[in-house]
Amino acid sequence: MLRFVCLFSLFSSLFASAQPVQNKVIAGRTTGDWPYLEYGLGEDRLGGAKIGYLDSNILIRVVDSTLGNYKVQLSRNHFAYLQKTSFKRDSVVPLRPYYLTNSWIAIGDEKYDYITITLDEKLPYRSLQQINPSRIAVDIFGATSNTNWITQRSSAKEIRNVYHEQIEDDVFRVIIELKHEQHWGYSIYYKENKLVIKIKRQPADLDLEKIKVAVDAGHGGNNSGATGKTTRIAEKDYTLLIAQALQQELVDEKATVYMTREKDTSLGMNERLNMVKAEDPDFLISIHLNSSVRDSVKGVSTYYRYIGFRPLTQFILNRMLELELFEFGNIGSFNFTLNGSTDYPNCLVEVAFLSNSEDEQKILDPRFHKDVAKKIVAGIKDWLKYCKKE
Ligand SMILES: [Zn+2]
Protein backbone atom coordinates (compact mmCIF):
# COMPACT_ATOMS: atom_id res chain seq x y z
CA MET A 1 0.00 0.00 0.00
CA LEU A 2 1.38 3.40 -0.97
CA ARG A 3 0.68 6.11 1.48
CA PHE A 4 0.53 9.82 0.86
CA VAL A 5 0.98 10.33 4.53
CA CYS A 6 4.67 9.41 4.12
CA LEU A 7 5.18 11.60 1.06
CA PHE A 8 3.61 14.50 2.81
CA SER A 9 5.14 14.16 6.23
CA LEU A 10 8.05 16.47 5.40
CA PHE A 11 5.76 18.97 3.72
CA SER A 12 3.30 18.94 6.61
CA SER A 13 5.97 19.42 9.24
CA LEU A 14 7.22 22.52 7.37
CA PHE A 15 3.80 24.08 6.97
CA ALA A 16 1.83 22.47 9.80
CA SER A 17 1.24 25.67 11.67
CA ALA A 18 0.08 27.59 8.60
CA GLN A 19 -2.34 25.12 6.93
CA PRO A 20 -2.98 22.13 9.19
CA VAL A 21 -5.76 20.56 7.10
CA GLN A 22 -4.77 21.10 3.50
CA ASN A 23 -1.26 19.70 3.85
CA LYS A 24 -2.65 16.21 4.42
CA VAL A 25 -5.24 16.40 1.70
CA ILE A 26 -5.01 16.43 -2.08
CA ALA A 27 -7.92 18.24 -3.66
CA GLY A 28 -9.28 17.28 -7.03
CA ARG A 29 -12.38 16.37 -8.99
CA THR A 30 -14.09 13.30 -10.40
CA THR A 31 -13.47 12.70 -14.08
CA GLY A 32 -14.24 10.22 -16.88
CA ASP A 33 -17.16 7.95 -17.65
CA TRP A 34 -19.21 6.81 -14.64
CA PRO A 35 -16.94 7.55 -11.66
CA TYR A 36 -18.17 5.66 -8.59
CA LEU A 37 -17.44 5.44 -4.88
CA GLU A 38 -16.82 2.15 -3.12
CA TYR A 39 -17.29 1.39 0.59
CA GLY A 40 -14.02 -0.49 1.05
CA LEU A 41 -11.30 -2.41 -0.70
CA GLY A 42 -13.28 -5.65 -1.11
CA GLU A 43 -13.04 -7.44 -4.44
CA ASP A 44 -14.85 -10.29 -6.16
CA ARG A 45 -15.82 -11.01 -9.78
CA LEU A 46 -18.27 -8.07 -9.65
CA GLY A 47 -15.69 -5.63 -8.22
CA GLY A 48 -15.91 -3.87 -4.86
CA ALA A 49 -19.28 -2.95 -3.32
CA LYS A 50 -20.38 0.40 -4.71
CA ILE A 51 -21.87 3.29 -2.75
CA GLY A 52 -23.02 4.77 -6.03
CA TYR A 53 -22.10 6.66 -9.16
CA LEU A 54 -21.14 10.35 -9.17
CA ASP A 55 -21.29 13.12 -11.71
CA SER A 56 -17.95 14.43 -13.05
CA ASN A 57 -16.20 17.52 -11.62
CA ILE A 58 -17.26 16.77 -8.06
CA LEU A 59 -14.91 18.02 -5.34
CA ILE A 60 -12.87 15.16 -3.89
CA ARG A 61 -10.48 15.19 -0.89
CA VAL A 62 -7.87 12.46 -1.18
CA VAL A 63 -6.41 11.44 2.17
CA ASP A 64 -4.64 8.17 1.33
CA SER A 65 -3.80 5.88 -1.53
CA THR A 66 -3.66 2.19 -2.47
CA LEU A 67 -2.41 0.71 -5.74
CA GLY A 68 -5.54 1.41 -7.79
CA ASN A 69 -7.67 3.57 -5.52
CA TYR A 70 -7.64 6.79 -3.54
CA LYS A 71 -9.14 6.86 -0.09
CA VAL A 72 -11.34 9.95 -0.03
CA GLN A 73 -12.92 11.82 2.85
CA LEU A 74 -16.59 12.58 2.26
CA SER A 75 -17.34 14.20 5.60
CA ARG A 76 -15.81 14.18 9.08
CA ASN A 77 -16.96 10.59 9.72
CA HIS A 78 -17.35 9.14 6.22
CA PHE A 79 -14.67 7.78 3.91
CA ALA A 80 -14.83 5.94 0.60
CA TYR A 81 -12.63 4.69 -2.22
CA LEU A 82 -12.41 6.11 -5.73
CA GLN A 83 -10.53 4.61 -8.69
CA LYS A 84 -7.43 6.65 -9.54
CA THR A 85 -8.53 6.86 -13.17
CA SER A 86 -11.69 8.69 -11.98
CA PHE A 87 -9.71 11.48 -10.26
CA LYS A 88 -7.98 14.56 -11.61
CA ARG A 89 -5.97 16.80 -9.36
CA ASP A 90 -7.04 20.42 -8.92
CA SER A 91 -4.42 22.42 -7.09
CA VAL A 92 -6.32 25.70 -7.56
CA VAL A 93 -9.46 24.79 -5.64
CA PRO A 94 -9.37 26.18 -2.09
CA LEU A 95 -10.74 23.62 0.40
CA ARG A 96 -13.08 25.21 2.88
CA PRO A 97 -13.82 23.92 6.38
CA TYR A 98 -17.56 23.80 5.59
CA TYR A 99 -20.03 24.27 2.74
CA LEU A 100 -23.61 25.47 2.95
CA THR A 101 -26.85 24.51 1.28
CA ASN A 102 -29.22 27.20 0.09
CA SER A 103 -32.92 27.39 -0.77
CA TRP A 104 -34.43 24.74 -3.02
CA ILE A 105 -37.16 24.32 -5.55
CA ALA A 106 -39.32 21.34 -6.58
CA ILE A 107 -40.74 21.79 -10.06
CA GLY A 108 -41.86 19.75 -13.08
CA ASP A 109 -41.88 19.87 -16.87
CA GLU A 110 -43.88 17.71 -19.32
CA LYS A 111 -41.99 14.56 -18.39
CA TYR A 112 -40.00 14.82 -15.17
CA ASP A 113 -39.95 16.37 -11.72
CA TYR A 114 -36.82 18.18 -10.58
CA ILE A 115 -35.45 19.15 -7.21
CA THR A 116 -32.74 21.77 -7.44
CA ILE A 117 -30.58 22.62 -4.43
CA THR A 118 -28.05 25.43 -4.60
CA LEU A 119 -24.74 24.55 -2.92
CA ASP A 120 -21.44 26.35 -2.36
CA GLU A 121 -19.57 23.57 -4.20
CA LYS A 122 -20.15 20.42 -6.23
CA LEU A 123 -20.12 18.04 -3.24
CA PRO A 124 -20.21 14.23 -3.30
CA TYR A 125 -23.50 12.45 -2.55
CA ARG A 126 -25.11 9.04 -2.21
CA SER A 127 -28.70 8.03 -2.69
CA LEU A 128 -30.99 5.38 -1.31
CA GLN A 129 -34.37 4.02 -2.39
CA GLN A 130 -36.84 3.31 0.38
CA ILE A 131 -40.18 1.48 0.17
CA ASN A 132 -43.41 1.50 2.23
CA PRO A 133 -43.64 4.45 1.84
CA SER A 134 -41.68 4.98 -1.37
CA ARG A 135 -39.03 7.62 -0.89
CA ILE A 136 -35.65 8.66 -2.26
CA ALA A 137 -33.05 9.78 0.27
CA VAL A 138 -30.00 11.71 -0.94
CA ASP A 139 -27.10 12.44 1.41
CA ILE A 140 -24.90 15.39 0.49
CA PHE A 141 -21.49 15.05 2.13
CA GLY A 142 -19.74 18.09 3.57
CA ALA A 143 -22.93 20.17 3.49
CA THR A 144 -24.47 22.06 6.39
CA SER A 145 -27.95 23.49 6.18
CA ASN A 146 -28.53 27.08 5.36
CA THR A 147 -31.81 26.13 3.70
CA ASN A 148 -34.40 28.58 4.91
CA TRP A 149 -37.18 27.76 2.47
CA ILE A 150 -38.23 25.15 -0.13
CA THR A 151 -40.43 26.32 -3.00
CA GLN A 152 -42.87 23.67 -4.31
CA ARG A 153 -44.79 24.10 -7.55
CA SER A 154 -47.83 22.11 -8.68
CA SER A 155 -45.98 21.24 -11.93
CA ALA A 156 -44.12 18.61 -9.87
CA LYS A 157 -46.35 15.54 -10.29
CA GLU A 158 -44.52 12.58 -8.75
CA ILE A 159 -43.16 14.32 -5.65
CA ARG A 160 -45.55 14.15 -2.71
CA ASN A 161 -43.31 15.93 -0.19
CA VAL A 162 -39.70 17.08 0.18
CA TYR A 163 -37.81 17.93 3.34
CA HIS A 164 -34.38 17.55 4.88
CA GLU A 165 -32.56 16.45 7.94
CA GLN A 166 -29.08 17.42 9.13
CA ILE A 167 -28.13 13.84 10.06
CA GLU A 168 -24.58 14.82 11.05
CA ASP A 169 -22.94 18.23 11.35
CA ASP A 170 -21.69 17.92 7.79
CA VAL A 171 -24.08 15.41 6.20
CA PHE A 172 -27.28 16.89 4.78
CA ARG A 173 -30.08 14.41 3.94
CA VAL A 174 -32.75 15.23 1.37
CA ILE A 175 -35.95 13.17 1.63
CA ILE A 176 -38.29 12.92 -1.34
CA GLU A 177 -41.64 11.18 -0.83
CA LEU A 178 -43.08 9.76 -4.05
CA LYS A 179 -46.77 9.59 -4.99
CA HIS A 180 -46.61 6.06 -6.37
CA GLU A 181 -45.53 2.93 -4.57
CA GLN A 182 -43.38 1.90 -7.57
CA HIS A 183 -40.05 3.70 -8.12
CA TRP A 184 -39.61 4.66 -11.81
CA GLY A 185 -36.07 5.98 -11.46
CA TYR A 186 -34.11 9.16 -10.96
CA SER A 187 -30.75 10.68 -11.82
CA ILE A 188 -28.56 13.05 -9.85
CA TYR A 189 -26.22 15.57 -11.44
CA TYR A 190 -24.93 19.10 -11.12
CA LYS A 191 -25.87 22.14 -13.15
CA GLU A 192 -23.13 24.58 -12.14
CA ASN A 193 -23.22 24.44 -8.33
CA LYS A 194 -26.84 23.35 -8.23
CA LEU A 195 -27.51 19.72 -7.34
CA VAL A 196 -30.36 18.43 -9.49
CA ILE A 197 -32.39 15.32 -8.65
CA LYS A 198 -34.42 14.45 -11.74
CA ILE A 199 -37.30 12.13 -10.96
CA LYS A 200 -39.21 9.96 -13.41
CA ARG A 201 -42.96 9.76 -13.08
CA GLN A 202 -45.06 6.67 -13.33
CA PRO A 203 -46.16 6.52 -17.02
CA ALA A 204 -49.70 7.86 -17.39
CA ASP A 205 -50.63 4.83 -19.52
CA LEU A 206 -49.30 1.51 -18.29
CA ASP A 207 -50.40 -0.55 -21.31
CA LEU A 208 -47.47 -2.27 -23.01
CA GLU A 209 -48.19 -0.47 -26.28
CA LYS A 210 -47.33 2.83 -24.61
CA ILE A 211 -44.19 1.46 -22.93
CA LYS A 212 -40.59 1.53 -24.12
CA VAL A 213 -38.49 -1.46 -23.08
CA ALA A 214 -34.71 -1.74 -23.41
CA VAL A 215 -33.43 -5.30 -23.91
CA ASP A 216 -29.77 -6.16 -23.39
CA ALA A 217 -28.33 -9.43 -24.69
CA GLY A 218 -25.35 -10.17 -22.44
CA HIS A 219 -21.78 -10.41 -23.78
CA GLY A 220 -21.07 -10.44 -27.55
CA GLY A 221 -18.14 -10.08 -29.93
CA ASN A 222 -14.85 -10.72 -28.17
CA ASN A 223 -16.68 -11.43 -24.88
CA SER A 224 -18.20 -14.92 -25.16
CA GLY A 225 -19.39 -15.25 -21.55
CA ALA A 226 -19.89 -18.74 -20.13
CA THR A 227 -19.55 -22.00 -22.07
CA GLY A 228 -21.96 -24.94 -22.29
CA LYS A 229 -20.91 -27.92 -20.17
CA THR A 230 -21.29 -30.61 -22.83
CA THR A 231 -21.72 -28.72 -26.12
CA ARG A 232 -19.26 -25.83 -25.48
CA ILE A 233 -21.83 -23.36 -26.89
CA ALA A 234 -21.09 -19.70 -26.12
CA GLU A 235 -23.36 -17.72 -23.77
CA LYS A 236 -23.21 -14.66 -26.08
CA ASP A 237 -24.98 -16.54 -28.93
CA TYR A 238 -27.84 -17.80 -26.76
CA THR A 239 -28.41 -14.55 -24.85
CA LEU A 240 -28.88 -12.95 -28.26
CA LEU A 241 -31.34 -15.63 -29.42
CA ILE A 242 -33.40 -15.29 -26.22
CA ALA A 243 -33.23 -11.46 -26.36
CA GLN A 244 -34.46 -11.57 -29.97
CA ALA A 245 -37.31 -13.88 -28.99
CA LEU A 246 -38.18 -11.36 -26.24
CA GLN A 247 -38.01 -8.49 -28.72
CA GLN A 248 -40.48 -10.35 -30.97
CA GLU A 249 -42.93 -11.03 -28.12
CA LEU A 250 -42.79 -7.38 -27.02
CA VAL A 251 -43.27 -6.10 -30.57
CA ASP A 252 -46.29 -8.44 -30.88
CA GLU A 253 -47.68 -6.63 -27.82
CA LYS A 254 -47.00 -3.32 -29.65
CA ALA A 255 -44.37 -2.20 -27.14
CA THR A 256 -41.46 -0.06 -28.32
CA VAL A 257 -38.25 -2.05 -27.99
CA TYR A 258 -34.65 -0.87 -27.92
CA MET A 259 -31.96 -3.55 -28.33
CA THR A 260 -28.40 -2.80 -27.15
CA ARG A 261 -27.16 -5.31 -29.74
CA GLU A 262 -28.78 -7.26 -32.55
CA LYS A 263 -25.64 -8.95 -33.82
CA ASP A 264 -22.43 -10.43 -32.41
CA THR A 265 -21.17 -7.01 -31.31
CA SER A 266 -18.47 -6.23 -28.69
CA LEU A 267 -19.87 -3.74 -26.17
CA GLY A 268 -18.35 -2.59 -22.89
CA MET A 269 -20.49 -2.19 -19.77
CA ASN A 270 -20.21 1.61 -19.66
CA GLU A 271 -21.03 1.71 -23.36
CA ARG A 272 -24.22 -0.27 -22.72
CA LEU A 273 -25.12 2.03 -19.82
CA ASN A 274 -24.64 5.13 -21.98
CA MET A 275 -26.67 3.62 -24.82
CA VAL A 276 -29.59 2.66 -22.58
CA LYS A 277 -29.53 5.99 -20.70
CA ALA A 278 -29.62 7.91 -24.00
CA GLU A 279 -32.72 5.94 -25.07
CA ASP A 280 -34.50 6.76 -21.81
CA PRO A 281 -36.59 3.53 -21.65
CA ASP A 282 -39.33 2.89 -19.08
CA PHE A 283 -37.33 -0.13 -17.89
CA LEU A 284 -34.51 -2.50 -18.87
CA ILE A 285 -34.32 -6.29 -19.12
CA SER A 286 -30.84 -7.90 -19.34
CA ILE A 287 -30.53 -11.48 -20.51
CA HIS A 288 -27.69 -13.72 -19.31
CA LEU A 289 -27.03 -17.43 -18.82
CA ASN A 290 -25.53 -18.51 -15.54
CA SER A 291 -22.54 -20.71 -14.80
CA SER A 292 -21.17 -22.40 -11.69
CA VAL A 293 -18.08 -24.42 -10.85
CA ARG A 294 -20.45 -27.05 -9.41
CA ASP A 295 -22.33 -28.66 -12.30
CA SER A 296 -25.24 -29.67 -10.05
CA VAL A 297 -26.19 -26.00 -9.58
CA LYS A 298 -29.14 -25.13 -11.83
CA GLY A 299 -32.19 -22.98 -12.26
CA VAL A 300 -33.52 -19.52 -12.98
CA SER A 301 -32.76 -16.32 -11.09
CA THR A 302 -33.60 -12.61 -11.37
CA TYR A 303 -31.54 -9.75 -9.96
CA TYR A 304 -31.91 -6.16 -8.82
CA ARG A 305 -29.65 -3.72 -7.04
CA TYR A 306 -32.09 -1.21 -5.49
CA ILE A 307 -35.07 -2.21 -3.39
CA GLY A 308 -37.46 0.12 -5.26
CA PHE A 309 -36.84 -1.89 -8.43
CA ARG A 310 -37.47 -5.30 -6.85
CA PRO A 311 -41.14 -5.94 -7.83
CA LEU A 312 -40.40 -6.26 -11.58
CA THR A 313 -37.79 -8.94 -10.85
CA GLN A 314 -40.20 -10.86 -8.59
CA PHE A 315 -43.04 -10.86 -11.12
CA ILE A 316 -40.70 -12.08 -13.86
CA LEU A 317 -39.25 -14.85 -11.67
CA ASN A 318 -42.73 -16.06 -10.69
CA ARG A 319 -43.68 -16.50 -14.34
CA MET A 320 -40.33 -18.08 -15.27
CA LEU A 321 -40.93 -20.73 -12.59
CA GLU A 322 -43.91 -21.94 -14.66
CA LEU A 323 -41.30 -23.32 -17.09
CA GLU A 324 -40.38 -25.99 -14.55
CA LEU A 325 -36.97 -24.51 -13.96
CA PHE A 326 -35.45 -24.92 -10.51
CA GLU A 327 -35.70 -21.75 -8.40
CA PHE A 328 -32.18 -20.40 -7.92
CA GLY A 329 -33.75 -17.27 -6.47
CA ASN A 330 -34.46 -13.56 -6.50
CA ILE A 331 -31.23 -11.77 -5.70
CA GLY A 332 -30.93 -8.23 -4.32
CA SER A 333 -28.12 -5.69 -3.83
CA PHE A 334 -26.55 -7.22 -6.92
CA ASN A 335 -23.41 -5.33 -7.87
CA PHE A 336 -23.79 -5.77 -11.66
CA THR A 337 -23.16 -2.65 -13.76
CA LEU A 338 -26.51 -2.75 -15.57
CA ASN A 339 -28.35 -3.10 -12.25
CA GLY A 340 -26.39 -0.08 -10.97
CA SER A 341 -28.27 2.64 -12.83
CA THR A 342 -30.97 4.41 -10.80
CA ASP A 343 -32.45 5.94 -13.96
CA TYR A 344 -35.09 3.25 -14.67
CA PRO A 345 -36.29 -0.03 -13.15
CA ASN A 346 -34.15 -2.89 -14.37
CA CYS A 347 -34.07 -6.66 -14.13
CA LEU A 348 -31.27 -9.08 -14.90
CA VAL A 349 -32.60 -12.50 -15.88
CA GLU A 350 -30.13 -15.39 -15.58
CA VAL A 351 -32.32 -17.79 -17.51
CA ALA A 352 -30.61 -21.08 -16.57
CA PHE A 353 -27.14 -22.59 -16.01
CA LEU A 354 -24.92 -23.44 -18.97
CA SER A 355 -22.77 -25.44 -16.54
CA ASN A 356 -25.63 -27.84 -15.77
CA SER A 357 -26.41 -30.41 -18.49
CA GLU A 358 -30.16 -30.50 -17.79
CA ASP A 359 -30.41 -26.68 -18.11
CA GLU A 360 -28.05 -26.71 -21.09
CA GLN A 361 -30.40 -29.03 -23.02
CA LYS A 362 -33.22 -26.54 -22.51
CA ILE A 363 -31.04 -23.61 -23.59
CA LEU A 364 -30.29 -25.36 -26.90
CA ASP A 365 -33.99 -25.62 -27.81
CA PRO A 366 -35.46 -22.71 -29.88
CA ARG A 367 -38.94 -23.47 -28.43
CA PHE A 368 -37.50 -22.79 -24.98
CA HIS A 369 -36.32 -19.33 -26.14
CA LYS A 370 -39.87 -18.51 -27.17
CA ASP A 371 -41.29 -19.89 -23.93
CA VAL A 372 -38.82 -17.80 -21.88
CA ALA A 373 -39.76 -14.69 -23.88
CA LYS A 374 -43.49 -15.34 -23.28
CA LYS A 375 -42.95 -15.79 -19.54
CA ILE A 376 -40.87 -12.60 -19.23
CA VAL A 377 -43.61 -10.68 -21.05
CA ALA A 378 -46.25 -12.27 -18.78
CA GLY A 379 -44.19 -11.16 -15.76
CA ILE A 380 -43.91 -7.62 -17.15
CA LYS A 381 -47.70 -7.52 -17.67
CA ASP A 382 -48.33 -8.77 -14.11
CA TRP A 383 -46.03 -6.02 -12.82
CA LEU A 384 -47.70 -3.27 -14.87
CA LYS A 385 -51.10 -4.45 -13.61
CA TYR A 386 -49.82 -4.28 -10.02
CA CYS A 387 -48.49 -0.72 -10.68
CA LYS A 388 -51.90 0.32 -12.04
CA LYS A 389 -53.63 -0.66 -8.81
CA GLU A 390 -51.63 1.84 -6.78
ZN1 LIG B 1 -23.29 -13.53 -18.56
Residues whose N, C-alpha, C, O or C-beta is under 5 A from the ligand:
A	BS01	ZN	G218 G225 H288 L289
